[in-house]
Amino acid sequence: MDQEYERRLLRQINYQNLPKKSRMTKSLGAASSPVSVKSGDRFIPTRAGSNWSINFHYANENCRSPTQNHKAKDGSSDSSKDAVAYAALLRNELLGAGIETVPEPHTDDRRHEVLAQDSYSLFRYTVHTKRVPCDRGNEVSPFSLSPLSNKSHKLLRSPRKPARKISKIPFKVLDAPELQDDFYLNLVDWSAGNLLSVGLGACVYLWSACTSQVTRLCDLSVDGDSVTSVCWNERGSLVAVGTHKGYVQIWDAAGGRKLTCLEGHSARVGALAWNGEQLSSGSRDRVILQRDVRTPPCAERRLQGHRQEVCGLKWSPDHQHLASGGNDNKLLVWNSSSLVPVQQYSDHLAAVKAIAWSPHQHGLLASGGGTADRCLRFWNTLTGQALQSTDTGSQVCNLAWSKHANELVSTHGYSQNQILVWKYPSLTQVAKLTGHSYRVLYLAVSPDGEAIVTGAGDETLRFWNVFSKTRCTKESKSVLNLFTRIR
């Protein structure tokens, strides 16, 4: 803990310990008339100089609305940490709590953690004959004029955890001409081999995050077709391309050659999802097809449950369940063997494109609704129960969980066009990023899980450090340095 912070707390405590007359002299000045104080046979403590805003900081927070509490979190994190440190200091001096480190005020949304530790009582009716051994190594000097105990000195000198900072500006911006402003398409994906695939008009381009080299994978203009979705397999060697005419092409990224072309859909394919060697495709024809790319095209499973276009597909981390969202405002969950959905959620009031399975909690599914809904909702697919929801204030276009922490990022359209980072399960906003002038329709996470790329109808791709681990401030922020370390 820095010395300025320690001096500020000590000054405040010493002020509280001053007699009333001295405090009044300091506050009123030498020109004030003397105040006569009558004393009787009873001791009545004076509270005229008490700092109620600090002493009852947590009580004041309970009286605020959730919006005010949220603003207080964003704007006065330092003051809340000071209040927690002051409360811990009081517990040490009055109750002998023995707190040596300053706890985080909002860890797991438990604001009253310090005040709730009632291991010591203020009023005791038993005499303690056993003396508490002193810590000779860090004992306060007997000549010290400080009124604080050993533990409080350790508390004041304990290091404070630095506040997490997320950059509000992207570290790289790429032009993406002909990137369509269509809510129902999925035109950006990031492979395990650190290649970014982007569908621009009738072409699919690959951008290497290691070398910044751009190559064109395919051009569908020869067939009079256009790209409506792209998706890498888990190994990052194959990329599936959905087209406007309803075809699904499988391309070898390293060789730059088309391996196969799958038919079966009668309308555009806007959603793709790999599950090992199986590929699921969702179309405007309301059908989901599951096919194994190693077998003949005739071997397929048809999943029919949506009444309008399928715009979102995601397989669970255990490869057992497929979540699908459609323009019919439905969120369906399928297993790997049944042809009918095992669960159906109808709480959303608009199209469900944003779908994400949690990598930290088995069976936890997050979904986001369109313009008429604007809500993030969380589901326990093991029991089929709705967990919680929050109104984001704008159209939810994409969702992605962090690999390193229990957080998720959401991208939004009408009318804020922002990127929000959420902490789960408290659903507090960690950061709000702006920069796109159109709806942020596309989202992909880097293979190391530390950065994201977003695409919008403003025909730009923006790279953000959202889930980055703690780095040295002197470390270079070049693209080569950020993306050469693949875990």
C-alpha positions in Angstrom: 0.0 0.0 0.0 1.5 3.4 -0.9 2.5 5.9 1.7 0.1 8.6 0.7 -2.9 6.2 1.1 -1.6 5.2 4.6 -1.1 8.8 5.7 -4.7 9.7 4.5 -6.2 6.9 6.6 -4.1 7.7 9.7 -5.0 11.4 9.4 -8.7 10.4 9.4 -8.3 8.1 12.4 -6.3 10.6 14.4 -9.0 13.2 13.7 -11.6 10.9 15.1 -9.6 10.4 18.3 -9.2 14.2 18.9 -11.4 15.7 21.7 -14.4 17.6 20.7 -13.0 21.0 21.7 -9.9 20.5 19.5 -12.0 19.5 16.5 -14.2 22.5 16.9 -11.2 24.8 17.2 -9.7 23.4 14.0 -13.0 23.6 12.1 -14.2 27.0 13.3 -10.8 28.8 13.5 -9.2 31.1 16.1 -11.8 33.9 15.5 -14.7 31.9 16.8 -16.1 32.5 20.2 -15.3 29.8 22.9 -17.9 27.1 23.4 -18.8 26.1 26.9 -19.4 22.4 27.4 -21.5 21.3 30.4 -20.6 17.9 31.8 -22.7 15.9 34.2 -22.5 12.6 35.9 -23.2 10.7 32.7 -21.0 10.1 29.7 -22.8 10.9 26.5 -20.6 10.4 23.5 -20.7 13.2 20.9 -21.2 12.4 17.2 -20.9 15.9 15.8 -17.6 15.2 14.0 -18.4 11.7 12.8 -18.0 11.0 9.1 -21.2 9.2 8.5 -20.6 9.0 4.7 -17.7 6.7 5.4 -18.9 4.9 8.5 -22.2 4.0 7.0 -21.0 3.6 3.4 -22.6 0.2 3.0 -25.8 1.2 4.6 -26.1 4.1 2.1 -25.5 1.6 -0.7 -28.5 -0.5 0.4 -30.8 2.5 0.0 -29.7 3.1 -3.6 -31.4 1.8 -6.7 -29.6 -0.8 -8.8 -28.8 1.8 -11.4 -27.2 4.1 -8.8 -25.3 1.2 -7.4 -24.0 0.3 -10.9 -22.9 3.9 -11.5 -21.2 4.0 -8.2 -19.2 0.8 -9.1 -18.0 2.4 -12.3 -17.2 5.9 -11.0 -16.0 5.4 -7.4 -14.1 2.2 -7.2 -11.2 3.8 -5.3 -13.6 5.3 -2.7 -15.2 2.0 -2.1 -11.8 0.3 -1.6 -11.0 3.1 0.9 -14.2 2.4 2.7 -13.5 -1.3 2.9 -10.0 -0.7 4.2 -11.4 1.7 6.8 -14.0 -0.8 7.9 -11.3 -3.5 8.3 -9.2 -1.0 10.3 -12.1 -0.3 12.7 -12.7 -4.1 13.1 -9.0 -4.6 14.0 -9.0 -1.8 16.6 -12.4 -2.3 18.1 -13.0 -6.1 17.8 -9.5 -7.5 17.4 -10.4 -9.1 14.1 -6.8 -9.5 13.0 -7.4 -8.5 9.3 -4.0 -8.1 7.6 -5.0 -7.6 3.9 -7.6 -5.4 2.3 -10.3 -7.6 0.7 -11.7 -6.7 -2.7 -15.0 -4.7 -2.2 -16.9 -6.3 -5.2 -15.4 -9.8 -5.4 -18.2 -12.1 -6.5 -20.6 -9.2 -5.7 -20.2 -9.7 -1.9 -20.0 -6.1 -0.7 -20.5 -6.9 3.0 -17.8 -9.5 3.3 -15.7 -7.5 5.8 -18.7 -6.5 7.9 -20.1 -10.0 7.9 -17.1 -11.7 9.5 -18.4 -11.8 13.0 -15.9 -14.1 14.5 -15.4 -11.6 17.3 -18.0 -10.0 19.5 -17.9 -6.5 20.9 -19.3 -7.5 24.3 -17.6 -10.4 26.1 -18.7 -12.0 29.4 -15.7 -14.2 29.8 -12.2 -13.3 30.9 -9.4 -14.5 28.5 -6.4 -15.6 30.5 -4.5 -16.9 27.5 -2.4 -14.2 25.9 -2.1 -14.0 22.1 1.5 -14.5 21.0 3.0 -11.4 19.3 4.5 -11.5 15.9 8.0 -10.4 16.9 9.2 -10.2 13.2 6.7 -7.4 12.4 6.0 -6.0 15.8 5.5 -2.2 16.1 8.3 -0.4 17.9 7.4 0.5 21.5 8.5 4.0 20.8 6.0 4.4 18.0 3.4 7.1 18.4 0.9 5.4 16.2 -2.3 4.3 17.9 -2.7 1.3 15.6 -2.0 -2.3 16.4 0.3 -4.8 14.7 -2.4 -6.2 12.4 -3.5 -2.7 11.4 0.0 -1.8 10.3 0.1 -4.9 8.2 -3.3 -4.0 6.8 -2.1 -0.5 5.8 1.1 -1.9 4.2 -0.6 -4.7 2.3 -0.3 -4.3 -1.4 -3.4 -3.3 -3.3 -4.4 -5.3 -6.3 -4.2 -3.0 -9.4 -7.4 -2.2 -11.0 -8.1 -4.1 -14.3 -7.9 -1.8 -17.3 -9.4 -2.6 -20.7 -8.4 -0.4 -23.6 -11.3 1.6 -25.0 -9.8 1.7 -28.5 -9.0 -1.3 -30.8 -5.3 -2.1 -31.3 -5.8 -2.9 -35.0 -8.4 -1.9 -37.6 -8.7 -3.7 -41.0 -10.8 -2.6 -43.9 -13.4 -5.1 -45.0 -15.1 -3.9 -48.2 -18.4 -5.6 -49.0 -18.9 -6.9 -45.5 -22.7 -7.3 -45.5 -24.9 -5.5 -43.0 -27.2 -8.6 -42.5 -28.2 -9.7 -39.0 -28.8 -13.3 -40.0 -25.4 -14.1 -41.5 -22.1 -15.3 -39.9 -19.2 -14.0 -42.0 -16.2 -14.0 -39.5 -14.5 -16.8 -37.8 -11.0 -17.4 -36.2 -9.3 -20.7 -36.5 -7.1 -22.6 -34.1 -4.2 -22.0 -36.6 -4.5 -18.3 -36.1 -6.2 -17.6 -39.4 -9.1 -15.2 -39.7 -11.7 -16.1 -42.4 -13.9 -13.3 -43.6 -16.7 -13.5 -46.2 -16.7 -10.4 -48.4 -19.3 -10.5 -51.1 -18.7 -13.5 -53.2 -15.2 -14.2 -51.9 -13.7 -15.7 -48.7 -10.4 -14.1 -47.6 -7.9 -15.5 -45.0 -5.9 -13.1 -42.9 -2.9 -14.4 -40.9 -2.6 -12.9 -37.4 1.1 -13.9 -37.3 2.2 -12.3 -40.6 -0.7 -10.1 -41.5 -0.8 -11.7 -44.9 -4.1 -11.8 -46.8 -5.0 -14.6 -49.3 -8.2 -15.2 -51.2 -9.5 -18.7 -50.6 -12.4 -18.8 -53.0 -14.5 -16.7 -55.4 -18.2 -17.7 -55.9 -18.9 -15.0 -58.4 -18.2 -17.5 -61.2 -21.3 -19.5 -60.2 -23.3 -16.3 -59.5 -23.3 -17.1 -55.8 -22.3 -15.2 -52.6 -20.9 -16.1 -49.2 -23.4 -16.2 -46.3 -21.5 -18.0 -43.5 -18.0 -19.3 -42.7 -16.8 -21.7 -39.9 -13.5 -23.4 -39.1 -13.3 -26.9 -37.8 -11.7 -27.5 -34.4 -8.3 -28.3 -35.8 -8.3 -25.2 -38.0 -7.5 -27.1 -41.2 -10.9 -27.0 -42.9 -13.2 -24.1 -43.4 -16.9 -24.6 -44.3 -18.5 -21.9 -46.5 -22.3 -21.5 -46.7 -23.7 -19.9 -49.8 -26.7 -17.9 -50.8 -27.9 -20.7 -53.1 -28.0 -23.2 -50.2 -24.7 -25.0 -50.8 -22.1 -25.9 -48.2 -18.5 -26.0 -49.5 -15.6 -27.6 -47.6 -12.2 -26.1 -48.3 -8.7 -27.1 -47.4 -7.2 -23.9 -46.1 -3.5 -25.0 -46.4 -3.9 -26.3 -50.0 -6.4 -23.7 -51.1 -8.6 -26.3 -52.8 -12.3 -27.3 -52.5 -12.8 -30.8 -51.1 -16.5 -31.2 -51.5 -19.8 -29.3 -52.0 -22.8 -30.4 -50.0 -26.3 -29.9 -51.2 -29.7 -30.3 -49.4 -30.8 -26.8 -48.5 -33.2 -24.9 -50.7 -32.3 -21.4 -49.4 -29.2 -19.6 -48.0 -27.1 -21.2 -45.3 -26.6 -18.5 -42.6 -25.3 -20.6 -39.7 -22.6 -23.4 -39.5 -21.2 -25.4 -36.5 -18.6 -28.2 -36.5 -18.7 -31.1 -34.1 -15.6 -33.2 -34.7 -16.0 -34.5 -38.2 -19.7 -33.6 -38.3 -21.0 -30.3 -39.7 -24.3 -28.8 -38.8 -25.8 -26.2 -41.1 -28.9 -24.0 -40.6 -30.8 -22.4 -43.4 -33.5 -20.0 -44.3 -35.5 -23.1 -45.4 -36.0 -23.7 -41.5 -34.0 -27.0 -41.6 -30.9 -28.0 -39.8 -28.8 -30.6 -41.6 -26.1 -32.7 -39.8 -23.6 -34.4 -42.1 -20.4 -36.3 -41.6 -17.8 -34.9 -44.1 -16.1 -38.4 -44.3 -19.3 -40.2 -45.6 -21.4 -39.8 -48.8 -23.7 -36.7 -48.8 -26.8 -38.9 -48.6 -26.0 -39.8 -45.0 -27.6 -36.8 -43.2 -29.9 -36.0 -40.3 -32.7 -33.5 -40.8 -33.7 -31.5 -37.7 -37.0 -29.7 -38.1 -38.2 -27.5 -35.3 -37.9 -23.9 -36.3 -40.7 -22.1 -38.1 -38.5 -19.4 -39.6 -34.9 -19.0 -40.7 -32.2 -20.6 -38.5 -29.6 -17.9 -37.7 -27.6 -19.3 -34.8 -25.9 -22.7 -34.2 -23.5 -23.7 -31.4 -22.3 -27.2 -30.1 -21.7 -27.6 -26.4 -18.1 -28.1 -25.2 -18.8 -31.8 -24.4 -20.1 -32.3 -28.1 -23.4 -33.7 -26.8 -25.9 -30.9 -27.4 -26.6 -28.5 -30.2 -28.3 -25.2 -29.5 -30.1 -23.4 -32.4 -31.7 -20.0 -32.6 -34.2 -18.8 -35.2 -36.1 -15.9 -36.4 -39.2 -17.4 -34.8 -37.8 -16.2 -31.4 -37.2 -19.8 -30.3 -34.1 -21.3 -28.7 -33.9 -25.1 -29.2 -31.6 -27.7 -27.7 -31.0 -31.0 -29.6 -29.0 -34.0 -28.5 -26.8 -36.1 -30.7 -29.3 -38.9 -31.3 -32.8 -37.5 -31.3 -34.6 -35.8 -34.3 -36.8 -33.6 -32.1 -35.6 -30.9 -29.7 -35.1 -32.1 -26.1 -35.7 -28.5 -24.8 -37.4 -25.4 -26.1 -37.2 -21.9 -24.7 -39.7 -19.3 -25.9 -38.9 -16.3 -23.5 -37.2 -14.2 -26.2 -39.3 -11.6 -28.0 -37.1 -11.4 -31.1 -34.8 -13.4 -33.3 -32.2 -15.5 -31.4 -28.8 -15.3 -33.2 -26.4 -14.8 -30.2 -25.8 -18.2 -28.6 -22.8 -19.3 -26.4 -22.1 -22.3 -24.2 -20.2 -21.7 -21.0 -16.8 -23.5 -20.9 -16.7 -23.1 -17.1 -20.1 -24.6 -16.0 -21.5 -27.7 -17.5 -24.9 -27.2 -19.1 -24.9 -23.4 -18.9 -26.2 -21.7 -22.0 -26.4 -18.0 -22.8 -28.6 -16.4 -25.5 -29.4 -12.9 -26.7 -32.5 -11.5 -28.4 -32.9 -9.1 -31.3 -34.2 -5.5 -31.4 -37.6 -6.2 -29.9 -36.1 -8.2 -27.0 -32.6 -6.8 -26.2 -32.2 -9.3 -23.3 -29.4 -11.6 -22.3 -30.8 -14.8 -20.9 -29.1 -17.7 -19.2 -30.4 -21.3 -19.1 -29.6 -24.5 -17.2 -30.0 -27.1 -19.9 -29.5 -29.9 -17.4 -32.8 -29.0 -15.7 -34.4 -26.9 -18.3 -34.7 -23.9 -16.0 -34.3 -20.2 -16.8 -31.6 -18.8 -14.5 -31.5 -15.0 -15.0 -31.8 -12.3 -17.5 -30.8 -8.6 -18.1 -31.9 -5.9 -20.5 -28.9 -4.7 -22.5 -30.7 -1.8 -24.0 -29.9 -2.7 -27.6 -30.1 -5.6 -30.1 -27.9 -8.5 -29.1 -25.9 -9.8 -32.2 -23.3 -12.1 -30.8 -22.0 -13.7 -27.6 -18.8 -15.3 -26.5 -17.4 -16.6 -23.2 -13.9 -16.0 -22.0 -11.6 -19.0 -21.7 -9.8 -17.6 -18.7 -12.4 -16.1 -16.5 -16.2 -16.4 -15.8 -16.9 -13.5 -18.1 -18.5 -13.1 -21.5 -18.6 -10.4 -24.3 -21.7 -9.3 -26.2 -21.9 -7.3 -29.4 -24.9 -5.1 -30.1 -26.8 -3.4 -32.9 -29.7 -1.0 -32.8 -29.2 1.4 -31.4 -26.0 1.6 -29.4 -23.6 -0.4 -31.7 -21.5 -1.2 -28.6 -19.4 -4.1 -27.2 -20.0 -5.0 -23.6 -18.0 -7.2 -21.3 -20.0 -8.9 -18.5 -19.0 -10.6 -15.3 -21.1 -13.7 -14.5 -23.1 -14.5 -12.5 -23.3 -10.9 -11.1 -24.0 -9.6 -14.6 -22.1 -6.4 -13.9 -20.5 -4.6 -16.8 -16.7 -4.8 -16.8 -16.2 -2.6 -19.9 -18.1 -0.8 -22.7 -16.4 -0.4 -26.0 -17.5 1.8 -28.9 -16.1 2.6 -32.3 -18.3 0.9 -34.9 -20.7 3.2 -36.6 -23.0 0.3 -37.7 -24.4 -2.8 -36.0 -21.6 -5.0 -34.6 -22.9 -8.2 -36.3 -19.8 -10.4 -36.3 -17.6 -11.6 -33.5 -14.8 -14.1 -33.1 -12.3 -14.9 -30.3 -8.6 -15.5 -30.8 -7.3 -19.0 -30.3 -5.5 -18.0 -27.1 -8.7 -16.5 -25.8 -7.1 -13.1 -25.1 -8.5 -10.9 -27.9 -11.6 -10.6 -30.0 -12.3 -9.3 -33.5 -15.6 -7.6 -34.4 -17.1 -6.8 -37.8 -19.9 -4.4 -38.7 -21.7 -2.9 -41.6 -19.3 0.0 -41.6 -17.0 -2.4 -43.5 -14.3 -2.6 -40.8 -12.8 -5.3 -38.6 -11.7 -4.1 -35.2 -9.4 -6.1 -32.8 -9.7 -5.5 -29.1 -7.8 -6.7 -26.0 -10.8 -7.8 -23.9 -9.8 -11.0 -22.1 -6.1 -10.3 -22.0 -4.0 -11.5 -19.1 -1.8 -9.2 -17.1 1.1 -8.0 -19.2 4.1 -5.8 -18.4 3.3 -2.2 -19.4 6.5 -2.0 -21.4 5.6 -5.0 -23.5 5.1 -4.3 -27.2 1.6 -4.2 -28.5 2.4 -5.2 -32.0 0.2 -7.6 -33.9 3.1 -10.1 -34.3 3.7 -10.1 -30.5 0.0 -10.6 -29.7 -0.7 -13.5 -32.0 2.4 -15.6 -32.3 1.8 -17.3 -28.9 -0.8 -19.9 -29.6 -1.8 -22.1 -26.7 
